[in-house]
Amino acid sequence: MSASLNAFALFFSLLNPFLMSIYMLGIIRNSEAKVFNMALIQGSLISFIVFIIFAKTGEAFFNEVLHARFESFQIFGGLIFLVIGYRYVFEGADTIGVMRGAPNHLAGTIAMPFMIGPGTISASVITGIQLSLMQTILVIFFTLFLTCSLLILMKYLHDHLQHKYSNYIDLYVDIVGRVAALLIGTIAIDMIVTGVSGILEG
């Protein structure tokens, strides 16, 4: 049970819906609730399938199927997050929503890179090693379900409270957004350094 709780804590910290709501602020502000909710659910399903595949296959998927190093994925993922962090700091949260693309493509763009990334894929591999397949499926499903539910709740609160409590919402966005930008940049650099170190050591 403790291994399952540890796996859940790891996944939930990586899929932090409170920080993710800041990353996706442009989408939350500019999308209708029905479109956003459907795209989020579809993105979660895409992420669920990808996580299960990596939990089952591990790094062998990169080595034997893609014939690429996992470290290369870490470096590329780090560069993506670095671009997101840069744009957030210098251009604002709304530009993140703009670069995500058209509404009919939201599901894929929510899944990658906000849900599917080097961190969550690494967590999938670790979880697949430590837990049975059924336990892994339950942990990943519950984490994605909880994350998705909280993000839908945040979208609802944003749409219904943004006019009445706009000052508080702007303050929340400003404070959490600055923290998120620092975390995004820090995680991005760490991914790149880890990937480069892995290649050099290999």
C-alpha positions as CSV (number, residue, x, y, z in Angstrom):
1,M,0.0,0.0,0.0
2,S,2.8,2.4,0.8
3,A,4.3,1.9,-2.6
4,S,1.0,2.8,-4.2
5,L,0.7,5.9,-2.1
6,N,4.2,6.9,-3.0
7,A,3.5,6.4,-6.7
8,F,0.3,8.5,-6.3
9,A,2.1,11.3,-4.5
10,L,4.8,11.3,-7.2
11,F,2.3,11.5,-10.1
12,F,0.1,14.1,-8.4
13,S,3.0,16.3,-7.6
14,L,4.0,16.2,-11.3
15,L,0.4,16.7,-12.5
16,N,-0.2,19.4,-9.9
17,P,-3.6,20.8,-11.1
18,F,-3.0,24.1,-9.2
19,L,0.1,24.9,-11.2
20,M,-1.4,23.3,-14.3
21,S,-4.3,25.8,-14.1
22,I,-1.7,28.6,-14.4
23,Y,0.1,26.9,-17.3
24,M,-3.2,26.6,-19.2
25,L,-4.6,30.0,-18.1
26,G,-4.9,31.1,-21.7
27,I,-6.9,28.1,-22.6
28,I,-9.1,28.4,-19.5
29,R,-9.8,32.1,-20.3
30,N,-10.4,31.7,-24.0
31,S,-12.3,28.4,-24.3
32,E,-15.9,27.6,-23.6
33,A,-16.5,25.3,-20.6
34,K,-17.9,22.5,-22.7
35,V,-15.0,22.6,-25.2
36,F,-12.4,22.9,-22.4
37,N,-13.9,20.0,-20.3
38,M,-14.2,17.7,-23.3
39,A,-10.6,18.5,-24.4
40,L,-9.3,17.9,-20.9
41,I,-11.1,14.6,-20.6
42,Q,-9.8,13.5,-24.0
43,G,-6.3,14.7,-23.1
44,S,-6.4,12.7,-19.9
45,L,-7.4,9.6,-21.8
46,I,-4.5,10.1,-24.2
47,S,-2.2,10.6,-21.2
48,F,-3.6,7.5,-19.5
49,I,-2.9,5.2,-22.5
50,V,0.6,6.7,-22.9
51,F,1.5,6.3,-19.2
52,I,0.3,2.6,-19.2
53,I,2.4,1.8,-22.3
54,F,5.5,3.3,-20.7
55,A,4.8,1.6,-17.3
56,K,4.6,-1.7,-19.1
57,T,7.5,-1.4,-21.5
58,G,9.8,0.9,-19.6
59,E,12.9,2.4,-21.3
60,A,12.8,-0.5,-23.8
61,F,10.3,1.5,-25.8
62,F,12.9,4.1,-26.5
63,N,15.8,1.7,-27.1
64,E,14.0,-1.1,-29.1
65,V,11.1,0.7,-30.8
66,L,12.2,4.3,-31.3
67,H,15.9,3.4,-31.4
68,A,16.6,6.6,-29.4
69,R,18.0,7.4,-26.0
70,F,15.6,8.3,-23.2
71,E,18.1,11.1,-22.4
72,S,17.3,12.7,-25.8
73,F,13.6,12.8,-24.8
74,Q,14.6,14.5,-21.5
75,I,16.6,17.1,-23.3
76,F,13.8,17.9,-25.8
77,G,11.2,18.0,-23.1
78,G,13.4,20.3,-21.1
79,L,13.6,22.7,-24.1
80,I,9.8,22.7,-24.5
81,F,9.3,23.6,-20.9
82,L,12.1,26.3,-21.2
83,V,10.2,27.9,-24.1
84,I,6.9,27.8,-22.0
85,G,8.6,29.3,-19.0
86,Y,10.3,32.0,-21.1
87,R,7.0,33.0,-22.8
88,Y,5.2,33.1,-19.5
89,V,7.8,35.4,-17.9
90,F,8.1,37.8,-20.8
91,E,4.8,37.6,-22.6
92,G,2.2,36.6,-20.0
93,A,0.0,33.7,-19.3
94,D,-2.4,34.3,-22.2
95,T,0.3,33.6,-24.8
96,I,0.6,30.0,-23.5
97,G,-3.0,29.4,-24.6
98,V,-2.3,31.0,-28.0
99,M,0.5,28.7,-28.8
100,R,-1.5,25.7,-28.0
101,G,-3.5,25.9,-31.2
102,A,-7.1,25.6,-32.4
103,P,-9.9,24.3,-30.2
104,N,-10.3,21.1,-32.1
105,H,-6.7,20.3,-31.3
106,L,-6.9,21.1,-27.6
107,A,-7.0,17.5,-26.4
108,G,-3.6,16.7,-27.9
109,T,-2.0,20.0,-26.9
110,I,-3.3,19.6,-23.3
111,A,-1.9,16.1,-23.1
112,M,1.5,17.2,-24.5
113,P,3.5,18.8,-22.9
114,F,1.3,19.6,-19.8
115,M,0.5,16.0,-18.9
116,I,2.8,13.9,-20.9
117,G,6.4,14.9,-20.3
118,P,9.8,13.5,-19.3
119,G,8.8,13.7,-15.6
120,T,5.5,11.9,-15.9
121,I,6.9,9.3,-18.3
122,S,9.8,8.6,-15.9
123,A,7.3,8.3,-13.1
124,S,5.3,5.8,-15.3
125,V,8.4,3.7,-15.8
126,I,9.3,3.7,-12.0
127,T,5.7,2.9,-11.1
128,G,5.6,0.0,-13.6
129,I,8.7,-1.5,-12.0
130,Q,7.5,-1.1,-8.4
131,L,3.8,-2.1,-8.7
132,S,1.8,-4.8,-10.4
133,L,0.1,-3.9,-13.7
134,M,-3.4,-3.6,-12.0
135,Q,-2.0,-1.4,-9.2
136,T,-0.2,0.8,-11.8
137,I,-3.5,1.2,-13.8
138,L,-5.4,2.1,-10.6
139,V,-2.8,4.6,-9.4
140,I,-2.5,6.4,-12.8
141,F,-6.3,6.4,-13.4
142,F,-7.1,7.8,-10.0
143,T,-4.4,10.5,-10.3
144,L,-5.6,11.6,-13.7
145,F,-9.2,11.5,-12.6
146,L,-8.5,13.7,-9.6
147,T,-6.4,16.1,-11.6
148,C,-9.0,16.4,-14.3
149,S,-11.8,16.9,-11.8
150,L,-10.0,19.7,-10.0
151,L,-9.2,21.4,-13.3
152,I,-12.8,21.3,-14.4
153,L,-13.8,22.7,-11.0
154,M,-11.2,25.5,-11.5
155,K,-12.6,26.3,-14.9
156,Y,-16.2,26.5,-13.4
157,L,-15.0,28.8,-10.6
158,H,-13.1,31.0,-13.1
159,D,-16.1,31.4,-15.4
160,H,-18.6,32.1,-12.5
161,L,-16.4,34.2,-10.2
162,Q,-14.1,36.1,-12.5
163,H,-16.3,39.2,-12.6
164,K,-17.2,39.3,-9.0
165,Y,-13.8,38.5,-7.6
166,S,-11.6,39.6,-10.5
167,N,-9.1,41.3,-8.2
168,Y,-8.5,38.2,-6.1
169,I,-8.3,36.0,-9.2
170,D,-5.7,38.4,-10.8
171,L,-3.7,38.3,-7.5
172,Y,-3.8,34.5,-7.4
173,V,-2.7,34.3,-11.0
174,D,0.1,36.8,-10.4
175,I,1.5,35.1,-7.3
176,V,1.1,31.5,-8.4
177,G,2.1,32.4,-12.0
178,R,5.5,33.8,-10.8
179,V,6.1,30.7,-8.8
180,A,5.1,28.5,-11.7
181,A,7.4,30.3,-14.1
182,L,10.3,29.8,-11.7
183,L,9.4,26.1,-11.3
184,I,9.0,25.6,-15.1
185,G,12.4,27.1,-15.8
186,T,14.0,25.1,-13.0
187,I,12.5,21.8,-14.1
188,A,13.4,22.6,-17.7
189,I,17.1,23.2,-16.9
190,D,17.2,20.1,-14.6
191,M,15.7,17.9,-17.4
192,I,18.3,19.2,-19.9
193,V,21.2,18.8,-17.5
194,T,20.0,15.2,-16.5
195,G,19.7,14.3,-20.2
196,V,23.1,15.7,-21.1
197,S,24.7,14.0,-18.1
198,G,23.1,10.7,-19.0
199,I,24.5,10.9,-22.5
200,L,28.0,11.8,-21.3
201,E,28.1,9.0,-18.7
202,G,26.8,6.5,-21.3
